[in-house]
Amino acid sequence: MGKLKVNGSIEAVGDIVINAANNVDRFLHFDSTDSTGGYDWRIGYLGTGADNANYLVFQSTGNAGENWTSALRFGLNDLNATFAGNILPSVNNSKTIGSSSYKWNNIYATTFTGNLSGTASKATNLTIADGSTNTERNIIVTTGATSG
């Protein structure tokens, strides 16, 4: 296996190709390890193993600096993205997921915390916490104090 070590910068005109023929793992490694320890990052192609074949990955050793963990993985065949951590906006309450033209088809969650607005045009039945049901097609969810 050959290595190219650079102290400084490289300028390339055109593509830089890392050959990953025959499903061999290949990585571009960012080494931050020094005499005090540290952690590493690498971007690469995982081509080996049944569960890891054909993925573009962003991996880190974390603070422990021992084992590589995929922070983000893109399936090159199924085009799925898998995140090891949370997906967060850069500033609180400032970003949108989807748009009026590009909506998510389904959202699966164990718990939902937040605010809902608008209508559920395809809803046919809503079970209320007290066991009653609402068969109206438009469901409006509000928050606030209730009187009993």
VMD Tcl script that builds the backbone (N, CA, C; Angstrom):
set m [mol new atoms 444]
animate dup $m
set s [atomselect $m all]
$s set {name element resname resid chain x y z} {
  {N N MET 1 A 0.854 -1.177 0.000}
  {CA C MET 1 A 0.000 0.000 0.000}
  {C C MET 1 A 0.893 1.230 0.000}
  {N N GLY 2 A 0.665 2.135 -0.913}
  {CA C GLY 2 A 1.451 3.355 -0.994}
  {C C GLY 2 A 0.804 4.480 -0.212}
  {N N LYS 3 A 1.614 5.409 0.249}
  {CA C LYS 3 A 1.118 6.565 0.973}
  {C C LYS 3 A 1.719 7.821 0.385}
  {N N LEU 4 A 0.962 8.894 0.448}
  {CA C LEU 4 A 1.436 10.214 0.073}
  {C C LEU 4 A 1.316 11.073 1.312}
  {N N LYS 5 A 2.430 11.569 1.834}
  {CA C LYS 5 A 2.409 12.412 3.024}
  {C C LYS 5 A 2.782 13.822 2.611}
  {N N VAL 6 A 1.955 14.797 3.020}
  {CA C VAL 6 A 2.166 16.182 2.628}
  {C C VAL 6 A 2.185 17.051 3.874}
  {N N ASN 7 A 3.226 17.859 4.018}
  {CA C ASN 7 A 3.253 18.926 5.009}
  {C C ASN 7 A 3.119 20.216 4.226}
  {N N GLY 8 A 1.943 20.805 4.263}
  {CA C GLY 8 A 1.694 21.985 3.454}
  {C C GLY 8 A 0.445 21.783 2.621}
  {N N SER 9 A 0.485 22.183 1.378}
  {CA C SER 9 A -0.705 22.092 0.537}
  {C C SER 9 A -0.378 21.456 -0.799}
  {N N ILE 10 A -1.411 20.949 -1.448}
  {CA C ILE 10 A -1.316 20.393 -2.785}
  {C C ILE 10 A -2.378 21.088 -3.623}
  {N N GLU 11 A -2.015 21.485 -4.828}
  {CA C GLU 11 A -2.998 22.042 -5.737}
  {C C GLU 11 A -3.151 21.080 -6.899}
  {N N ALA 12 A -4.393 20.687 -7.158}
  {CA C ALA 12 A -4.666 19.767 -8.257}
  {C C ALA 12 A -5.548 20.466 -9.277}
  {N N VAL 13 A -5.211 20.296 -10.536}
  {CA C VAL 13 A -6.042 20.800 -11.615}
  {C C VAL 13 A -6.688 19.570 -12.235}
  {N N GLY 14 A -7.988 19.408 -12.039}
  {CA C GLY 14 A -8.679 18.205 -12.495}
  {C C GLY 14 A -9.048 17.333 -11.310}
  {N N ASP 15 A -9.434 16.119 -11.591}
  {CA C ASP 15 A -9.895 15.184 -10.569}
  {C C ASP 15 A -8.726 14.514 -9.862}
  {N N ILE 16 A -8.948 14.174 -8.588}
  {CA C ILE 16 A -8.045 13.303 -7.850}
  {C C ILE 16 A -8.796 11.990 -7.699}
  {N N VAL 17 A -8.240 10.906 -8.169}
  {CA C VAL 17 A -8.921 9.617 -8.173}
  {C C VAL 17 A -8.235 8.680 -7.195}
  {N N ILE 18 A -9.036 8.090 -6.293}
  {CA C ILE 18 A -8.550 7.043 -5.404}
  {C C ILE 18 A -9.227 5.763 -5.863}
  {N N ASN 19 A -8.463 4.854 -6.414}
  {CA C ASN 19 A -9.013 3.631 -6.992}
  {C C ASN 19 A -9.510 2.695 -5.891}
  {N N ALA 20 A -10.798 2.327 -5.955}
  {CA C ALA 20 A -11.396 1.408 -4.998}
  {C C ALA 20 A -11.927 0.179 -5.716}
  {N N ALA 21 A -11.214 -0.249 -6.752}
  {CA C ALA 21 A -11.642 -1.433 -7.508}
  {C C ALA 21 A -11.640 -2.661 -6.613}
  {N N ASN 22 A -12.444 -3.639 -6.972}
  {CA C ASN 22 A -12.541 -4.914 -6.242}
  {C C ASN 22 A -13.026 -4.735 -4.811}
  {N N ASN 23 A -13.859 -3.703 -4.568}
  {CA C ASN 23 A -14.453 -3.467 -3.254}
  {C C ASN 23 A -13.429 -3.400 -2.129}
  {N N VAL 24 A -12.375 -2.639 -2.332}
  {CA C VAL 24 A -11.355 -2.429 -1.314}
  {C C VAL 24 A -11.647 -1.109 -0.610}
  {N N ASP 25 A -11.549 -1.091 0.731}
  {CA C ASP 25 A -11.758 0.144 1.490}
  {C C ASP 25 A -10.654 1.147 1.173}
  {N N ARG 26 A -11.035 2.409 0.969}
  {CA C ARG 26 A -10.073 3.478 0.687}
  {C C ARG 26 A -10.478 4.723 1.472}
  {N N PHE 27 A -9.485 5.452 1.987}
  {CA C PHE 27 A -9.769 6.602 2.840}
  {C C PHE 27 A -8.842 7.773 2.568}
  {N N LEU 28 A -9.369 8.970 2.781}
  {CA C LEU 28 A -8.598 10.195 2.860}
  {C C LEU 28 A -8.568 10.533 4.346}
  {N N HIS 29 A -7.396 10.507 4.942}
  {CA C HIS 29 A -7.239 10.548 6.393}
  {C C HIS 29 A -6.749 11.924 6.845}
  {N N PHE 30 A -7.414 12.504 7.866}
  {CA C PHE 30 A -7.019 13.768 8.481}
  {C C PHE 30 A -6.517 13.447 9.881}
  {N N ASP 31 A -5.216 13.497 10.080}
  {CA C ASP 31 A -4.586 13.065 11.330}
  {C C ASP 31 A -4.344 14.260 12.226}
  {N N SER 32 A -4.996 14.293 13.381}
  {CA C SER 32 A -4.774 15.374 14.342}
  {C C SER 32 A -4.026 14.873 15.563}
  {N N THR 33 A -3.528 13.659 15.511}
  {CA C THR 33 A -2.831 13.081 16.644}
  {C C THR 33 A -1.463 13.740 16.805}
  {N N ASP 34 A -1.157 14.111 18.030}
  {CA C ASP 34 A 0.172 14.634 18.340}
  {C C ASP 34 A 0.637 13.998 19.643}
  {N N SER 35 A 1.647 14.557 20.277}
  {CA C SER 35 A 2.192 13.947 21.490}
  {C C SER 35 A 1.208 13.964 22.653}
  {N N THR 36 A 0.167 14.815 22.589}
  {CA C THR 36 A -0.820 14.879 23.666}
  {C C THR 36 A -2.057 14.043 23.358}
  {N N GLY 37 A -2.044 13.284 22.275}
  {CA C GLY 37 A -3.210 12.481 21.904}
  {C C GLY 37 A -3.963 13.163 20.787}
  {N N GLY 38 A -5.277 13.062 20.826}
  {CA C GLY 38 A -6.091 13.680 19.793}
  {C C GLY 38 A -7.004 12.667 19.142}
  {N N TYR 39 A -7.628 13.071 18.082}
  {CA C TYR 39 A -8.541 12.191 17.361}
  {C C TYR 39 A -8.372 12.427 15.877}
  {N N ASP 40 A -8.817 11.478 15.111}
  {CA C ASP 40 A -8.658 11.533 13.667}
  {C C ASP 40 A -10.011 11.531 12.974}
  {N N TRP 41 A -10.025 12.070 11.766}
  {CA C TRP 41 A -11.172 12.000 10.863}
  {C C TRP 41 A -10.711 11.362 9.569}
  {N N ARG 42 A -11.641 10.670 8.913}
  {CA C ARG 42 A -11.356 10.173 7.576}
  {C C ARG 42 A -12.642 10.134 6.766}
  {N N ILE 43 A -12.494 10.360 5.486}
  {CA C ILE 43 A -13.585 10.257 4.520}
  {C C ILE 43 A -13.209 9.099 3.624}
  {N N GLY 44 A -14.143 8.197 3.393}
  {CA C GLY 44 A -13.731 7.059 2.601}
  {C C GLY 44 A -14.852 6.265 1.976}
  {N N TYR 45 A -14.396 5.241 1.291}
  {CA C TYR 45 A -15.275 4.286 0.625}
  {C C TYR 45 A -15.130 2.959 1.347}
  {N N LEU 46 A -16.250 2.424 1.865}
  {CA C LEU 46 A -16.256 1.091 2.462}
  {C C LEU 46 A -16.799 0.132 1.424}
  {N N GLY 47 A -15.974 -0.767 0.977}
  {CA C GLY 47 A -16.381 -1.713 -0.046}
  {C C GLY 47 A -16.344 -3.149 0.423}
  {N N THR 48 A -15.974 -3.381 1.690}
  {CA C THR 48 A -15.861 -4.751 2.190}
  {C C THR 48 A -16.959 -5.046 3.198}
  {N N GLY 49 A -17.314 -6.293 3.326}
  {CA C GLY 49 A -18.315 -6.721 4.296}
  {C C GLY 49 A -19.726 -6.558 3.786}
  {N N ALA 50 A -20.603 -7.487 4.161}
  {CA C ALA 50 A -21.986 -7.477 3.674}
  {C C ALA 50 A -22.731 -6.223 4.118}
  {N N ASP 51 A -22.541 -5.789 5.378}
  {CA C ASP 51 A -23.274 -4.632 5.875}
  {C C ASP 51 A -22.620 -3.313 5.486}
  {N N ASN 52 A -21.351 -3.331 5.130}
  {CA C ASN 52 A -20.641 -2.097 4.852}
  {C C ASN 52 A -20.309 -1.889 3.383}
  {N N ALA 53 A -20.696 -2.831 2.527}
  {CA C ALA 53 A -20.292 -2.736 1.126}
  {C C ALA 53 A -20.937 -1.533 0.442}
  {N N ASN 54 A -20.135 -0.779 -0.279}
  {CA C ASN 54 A -20.582 0.338 -1.107}
  {C C ASN 54 A -21.179 1.500 -0.317}
  {N N TYR 55 A -20.399 2.045 0.598}
  {CA C TYR 55 A -20.803 3.219 1.363}
  {C C TYR 55 A -19.728 4.294 1.286}
  {N N LEU 56 A -20.160 5.548 1.190}
  {CA C LEU 56 A -19.289 6.683 1.398}
  {C C LEU 56 A -19.458 7.065 2.858}
  {N N VAL 57 A -18.364 7.157 3.621}
  {CA C VAL 57 A -18.458 7.377 5.063}
  {C C VAL 57 A -17.598 8.551 5.515}
  {N N PHE 58 A -18.044 9.189 6.568}
  {CA C PHE 58 A -17.267 10.160 7.326}
  {C C PHE 58 A -17.089 9.519 8.698}
  {N N GLN 59 A -15.850 9.231 9.068}
  {CA C GLN 59 A -15.591 8.507 10.309}
  {C C GLN 59 A -14.656 9.296 11.219}
  {N N SER 60 A -14.777 9.032 12.531}
  {CA C SER 60 A -13.912 9.654 13.526}
  {C C SER 60 A -13.530 8.616 14.566}
  {N N THR 61 A -12.373 8.839 15.181}
  {CA C THR 61 A -11.981 7.995 16.311}
  {C C THR 61 A -12.516 8.562 17.616}
  {N N GLY 62 A -13.081 9.763 17.594}
  {CA C GLY 62 A -13.585 10.378 18.812}
  {C C GLY 62 A -12.457 10.719 19.766}
  {N N ASN 63 A -12.807 11.058 20.997}
  {CA C ASN 63 A -11.798 11.447 21.978}
  {C C ASN 63 A -10.912 10.286 22.391}
  {N N ALA 64 A -11.445 9.060 22.365}
  {CA C ALA 64 A -10.657 7.897 22.783}
  {C C ALA 64 A -9.543 7.602 21.789}
  {N N GLY 65 A -9.777 7.920 20.515}
  {CA C GLY 65 A -8.748 7.763 19.505}
  {C C GLY 65 A -8.387 6.337 19.161}
  {N N GLU 66 A -9.302 5.383 19.387}
  {CA C GLU 66 A -8.955 3.988 19.149}
  {C C GLU 66 A -9.709 3.362 17.986}
  {N N ASN 67 A -11.024 3.364 18.019}
  {CA C ASN 67 A -11.842 2.682 17.010}
  {C C ASN 67 A -12.530 3.696 16.110}
  {N N TRP 68 A -12.625 3.350 14.830}
  {CA C TRP 68 A -13.304 4.216 13.875}
  {C C TRP 68 A -14.815 4.023 13.982}
  {N N THR 69 A -15.555 5.125 14.040}
  {CA C THR 69 A -17.015 5.106 14.078}
  {C C THR 69 A -17.536 5.990 12.950}
  {N N SER 70 A -18.526 5.495 12.215}
  {CA C SER 70 A -19.114 6.284 11.129}
  {C C SER 70 A -20.065 7.326 11.703}
  {N N ALA 71 A -19.714 8.595 11.562}
  {CA C ALA 71 A -20.600 9.680 11.969}
  {C C ALA 71 A -21.708 9.869 10.941}
  {N N LEU 72 A -21.376 9.628 9.675}
  {CA C LEU 72 A -22.322 9.785 8.578}
  {C C LEU 72 A -21.980 8.756 7.513}
  {N N ARG 73 A -23.002 8.082 7.006}
  {CA C ARG 73 A -22.793 7.046 5.994}
  {C C ARG 73 A -23.830 7.203 4.891}
  {N N PHE 74 A -23.364 7.244 3.643}
  {CA C PHE 74 A -24.242 7.319 2.480}
  {C C PHE 74 A -24.175 5.999 1.738}
  {N N GLY 75 A -25.323 5.379 1.503}
  {CA C GLY 75 A -25.368 4.150 0.724}
  {C C GLY 75 A -25.242 4.470 -0.752}
  {N N LEU 76 A -24.259 3.905 -1.391}
  {CA C LEU 76 A -24.057 4.190 -2.811}
  {C C LEU 76 A -25.042 3.433 -3.683}
  {N N ASN 77 A -25.628 2.341 -3.176}
  {CA C ASN 77 A -26.635 1.590 -3.929}
  {C C ASN 77 A -28.051 2.033 -3.576}
  {N N ASP 78 A -28.360 2.146 -2.276}
  {CA C ASP 78 A -29.728 2.489 -1.866}
  {C C ASP 78 A -29.935 3.991 -1.676}
  {N N LEU 79 A -28.866 4.781 -1.687}
  {CA C LEU 79 A -28.903 6.236 -1.530}
  {C C LEU 79 A -29.454 6.695 -0.191}
  {N N ASN 80 A -29.447 5.842 0.824}
  {CA C ASN 80 A -29.860 6.235 2.164}
  {C C ASN 80 A -28.704 6.915 2.882}
  {N N ALA 81 A -29.024 7.841 3.768}
  {CA C ALA 81 A -28.029 8.482 4.631}
  {C C ALA 81 A -28.309 8.039 6.063}
  {N N THR 82 A -27.263 7.629 6.770}
  {CA C THR 82 A -27.388 7.186 8.158}
  {C C THR 82 A -26.505 8.066 9.028}
  {N N PHE 83 A -27.088 8.641 10.071}
  {CA C PHE 83 A -26.378 9.536 10.974}
  {C C PHE 83 A -26.184 8.845 12.315}
  {N N ALA 84 A -25.002 8.971 12.901}
  {CA C ALA 84 A -24.740 8.391 14.211}
  {C C ALA 84 A -25.165 9.339 15.330}
  {N N GLY 85 A -25.318 10.597 15.030}
  {CA C GLY 85 A -25.707 11.578 16.040}
  {C C GLY 85 A -26.969 12.312 15.637}
  {N N ASN 86 A -27.235 13.407 16.294}
  {CA C ASN 86 A -28.410 14.224 16.015}
  {C C ASN 86 A -28.184 15.108 14.800}
  {N N ILE 87 A -29.265 15.495 14.156}
  {CA C ILE 87 A -29.222 16.478 13.073}
  {C C ILE 87 A -29.700 17.788 13.690}
  {N N LEU 88 A -28.818 18.770 13.752}
  {CA C LEU 88 A -29.111 20.008 14.471}
  {C C LEU 88 A -28.964 21.217 13.566}
  {N N PRO 89 A -29.818 22.247 13.749}
  {CA C PRO 89 A -29.611 23.492 13.011}
  {C C PRO 89 A -28.425 24.255 13.607}
  {N N SER 90 A -27.801 25.115 12.827}
  {CA C SER 90 A -26.658 25.884 13.329}
  {C C SER 90 A -27.076 26.934 14.350}
  {N N VAL 91 A -28.334 27.402 14.266}
  {CA C VAL 91 A -28.883 28.371 15.209}
  {C C VAL 91 A -30.265 27.878 15.613}
  {N N ASN 92 A -30.592 27.950 16.895}
  {CA C ASN 92 A -31.868 27.464 17.407}
  {C C ASN 92 A -33.054 28.135 16.706}
  {N N ASN 93 A -34.060 27.337 16.345}
  {CA C ASN 93 A -35.317 27.807 15.779}
  {C C ASN 93 A -35.118 28.622 14.503}
  {N N SER 94 A -34.181 28.179 13.642}
  {CA C SER 94 A -33.861 28.980 12.465}
  {C C SER 94 A -33.941 28.224 11.141}
  {N N LYS 95 A -34.131 26.915 11.143}
  {CA C LYS 95 A -34.078 26.126 9.908}
  {C C LYS 95 A -35.352 25.323 9.717}
  {N N THR 96 A -35.598 24.916 8.468}
  {CA C THR 96 A -36.782 24.158 8.089}
  {C C THR 96 A -36.356 22.828 7.489}
  {N N ILE 97 A -37.129 21.798 7.761}
  {CA C ILE 97 A -36.939 20.513 7.087}
  {C C ILE 97 A -38.038 20.411 6.041}
  {N N GLY 98 A -37.667 20.289 4.779}
  {CA C GLY 98 A -38.638 20.275 3.694}
  {C C GLY 98 A -39.035 21.684 3.299}
  {N N SER 99 A -39.958 21.784 2.347}
  {CA C SER 99 A -40.463 23.076 1.902}
  {C C SER 99 A -41.877 22.875 1.361}
  {N N SER 100 A -42.504 23.946 0.895}
  {CA C SER 100 A -43.849 23.808 0.342}
  {C C SER 100 A -43.831 22.970 -0.935}
  {N N SER 101 A -42.698 22.917 -1.609}
  {CA C SER 101 A -42.581 22.133 -2.844}
  {C C SER 101 A -41.979 20.748 -2.631}
  {N N TYR 102 A -41.177 20.586 -1.591}
  {CA C TYR 102 A -40.495 19.313 -1.326}
  {C C TYR 102 A -40.812 18.853 0.090}
  {N N LYS 103 A -41.850 18.023 0.201}
  {CA C LYS 103 A -42.332 17.553 1.494}
  {C C LYS 103 A -41.825 16.139 1.761}
  {N N TRP 104 A -41.714 15.776 3.032}
  {CA C TRP 104 A -41.378 14.411 3.420}
  {C C TRP 104 A -42.636 13.558 3.294}
  {N N ASN 105 A -42.496 12.359 2.773}
  {CA C ASN 105 A -43.630 11.464 2.578}
  {C C ASN 105 A -44.119 10.870 3.896}
  {N N ASN 106 A -43.220 10.324 4.688}
  {CA C ASN 106 A -43.554 9.717 5.979}
  {C C ASN 106 A -42.517 10.121 7.006}
  {N N ILE 107 A -42.958 10.279 8.240}
  {CA C ILE 107 A -42.062 10.534 9.359}
  {C C ILE 107 A -42.377 9.486 10.422}
  {N N TYR 108 A -41.360 8.728 10.799}
  {CA C TYR 108 A -41.515 7.705 11.822}
  {C C TYR 108 A -40.780 8.168 13.068}
  {N N ALA 109 A -41.459 8.141 14.200}
  {CA C ALA 109 A -40.835 8.587 15.443}
  {C C ALA 109 A -41.434 7.818 16.611}
  {N N THR 110 A -40.643 7.617 17.632}
  {CA C THR 110 A -41.135 7.008 18.863}
  {C C THR 110 A -41.843 8.056 19.703}
  {N N THR 111 A -41.268 9.252 19.759}
  {CA C THR 111 A -41.827 10.345 20.539}
  {C C THR 111 A -41.753 11.621 19.711}
  {N N PHE 112 A -42.801 12.425 19.751}
  {CA C PHE 112 A -42.775 13.730 19.101}
  {C C PHE 112 A -42.896 14.801 20.160}
  {N N THR 113 A -41.978 15.758 20.142}
  {CA C THR 113 A -42.026 16.900 21.035}
  {C C THR 113 A -41.949 18.139 20.177}
  {N N GLY 114 A -42.901 19.033 20.306}
  {CA C GLY 114 A -42.875 20.248 19.502}
  {C C GLY 114 A -44.264 20.758 19.222}
  {N N ASN 115 A -44.390 21.567 18.203}
  {CA C ASN 115 A -45.665 22.171 17.830}
  {C C ASN 115 A -46.098 21.663 16.468}
  {N N LEU 116 A -47.396 21.445 16.310}
  {CA C LEU 116 A -47.975 21.053 15.035}
  {C C LEU 116 A -48.916 22.145 14.579}
  {N N SER 117 A -48.980 22.376 13.274}
  {CA C SER 117 A -49.950 23.333 12.749}
  {C C SER 117 A -50.410 22.852 11.391}
  {N N GLY 118 A -51.495 23.402 10.912}
  {CA C GLY 118 A -52.024 23.020 9.611}
  {C C GLY 118 A -53.088 21.954 9.740}
  {N N THR 119 A -53.334 21.235 8.639}
  {CA C THR 119 A -54.365 20.214 8.633}
  {C C THR 119 A -53.777 18.881 8.208}
  {N N ALA 120 A -54.445 17.824 8.610}
  {CA C ALA 120 A -54.069 16.476 8.196}
  {C C ALA 120 A -55.134 16.017 7.226}
  {N N SER 121 A -54.966 16.271 5.947}
  {CA C SER 121 A -56.021 16.055 4.966}
  {C C SER 121 A -56.344 14.589 4.729}
  {N N LYS 122 A -55.445 13.673 5.056}
  {CA C LYS 122 A -55.722 12.265 4.835}
  {C C LYS 122 A -56.103 11.531 6.118}
  {N N ALA 123 A -56.164 12.245 7.221}
  {CA C ALA 123 A -56.499 11.606 8.487}
  {C C ALA 123 A -57.952 11.140 8.455}
  {N N THR 124 A -58.203 9.921 8.887}
  {CA C THR 124 A -59.562 9.405 8.935}
  {C C THR 124 A -60.021 9.152 10.359}
  {N N ASN 125 A -59.105 9.029 11.297}
  {CA C ASN 125 A -59.492 8.741 12.668}
  {C C ASN 125 A -58.381 9.197 13.605}
  {N N LEU 126 A -58.744 9.870 14.674}
  {CA C LEU 126 A -57.801 10.302 15.685}
  {C C LEU 126 A -58.319 9.827 17.030}
  {N N THR 127 A -57.508 9.055 17.729}
  {CA C THR 127 A -57.905 8.614 19.058}
  {C C THR 127 A -57.378 9.606 20.079}
  {N N ILE 128 A -58.286 10.156 20.862}
  {CA C ILE 128 A -57.937 11.140 21.887}
  {C C ILE 128 A -57.460 10.383 23.125}
  {N N ALA 129 A -56.674 11.064 23.976}
  {CA C ALA 129 A -56.103 10.415 25.162}
  {C C ALA 129 A -57.160 9.784 26.068}
  {N N ASP 130 A -58.376 10.344 26.089}
  {CA C ASP 130 A -59.410 9.771 26.955}
  {C C ASP 130 A -60.126 8.588 26.300}
  {N N GLY 131 A -59.693 8.173 25.101}
  {CA C GLY 131 A -60.277 7.009 24.444}
  {C C GLY 131 A -61.338 7.337 23.414}
  {N N SER 132 A -61.856 8.574 23.383}
  {CA C SER 132 A -62.850 8.946 22.375}
  {C C SER 132 A -62.158 9.119 21.024}
  {N N THR 133 A -62.945 9.202 19.960}
  {CA C THR 133 A -62.358 9.365 18.629}
  {C C THR 133 A -62.928 10.579 17.931}
  {N N ASN 134 A -62.181 11.086 16.965}
  {CA C ASN 134 A -62.596 12.218 16.160}
  {C C ASN 134 A -62.452 11.774 14.707}
  {N N THR 135 A -63.562 11.722 13.975}
  {CA C THR 135 A -63.494 11.259 12.588}
  {C C THR 135 A -63.506 12.410 11.591}
  {N N GLU 136 A -63.367 13.634 12.059}
  {CA C GLU 136 A -63.248 14.769 11.150}
  {C C GLU 136 A -61.960 14.627 10.352}
  {N N ARG 137 A -61.954 15.124 9.124}
  {CA C ARG 137 A -60.757 15.016 8.281}
  {C C ARG 137 A -59.725 16.082 8.600}
  {N N ASN 138 A -60.117 17.224 9.128}
  {CA C ASN 138 A -59.170 18.255 9.522}
  {C C ASN 138 A -58.967 18.174 11.021}
  {N N ILE 139 A -57.726 18.063 11.431}
  {CA C ILE 139 A -57.403 17.953 12.849}
  {C C ILE 139 A -56.574 19.175 13.224}
  {N N ILE 140 A -57.019 19.907 14.217}
  {CA C ILE 140 A -56.300 21.089 14.662}
  {C C ILE 140 A -55.756 20.799 16.046}
  {N N VAL 141 A -54.466 20.938 16.224}
  {CA C VAL 141 A -53.822 20.687 17.493}
  {C C VAL 141 A -53.375 22.025 18.053}
  {N N THR 142 A -53.805 22.350 19.272}
  {CA C THR 142 A -53.386 23.593 19.907}
  {C C THR 142 A -52.796 23.279 21.267}
  {N N THR 143 A -52.051 24.227 21.787}
  {CA C THR 143 A -51.501 24.079 23.139}
  {C C THR 143 A -52.036 25.200 23.976}
  {N N GLY 144 A -51.978 25.034 25.276}
  {CA C GLY 144 A -52.439 26.079 26.171}
  {C C GLY 144 A -53.212 25.489 27.321}
  {N N ALA 145 A -53.701 26.340 28.167}
  {CA C ALA 145 A -54.431 25.904 29.345}
  {C C ALA 145 A -55.794 25.370 28.974}
  {N N THR 146 A -56.252 24.385 29.716}
  {CA C THR 146 A -57.600 23.852 29.505}
  {C C THR 146 A -58.403 24.049 30.768}
  {N N SER 147 A -59.714 24.150 30.614}
  {CA C SER 147 A -60.568 24.277 31.782}
  {C C SER 147 A -61.307 22.968 31.968}
  {N N GLY 148 A -61.550 22.625 33.175}
  {CA C GLY 148 A -62.081 21.314 33.388}
  {C C GLY 148 A -63.447 21.280 33.855}
}
mol reanalyze $m
mol bondsrecalc $m
mol representation Tube
mol addrep $m
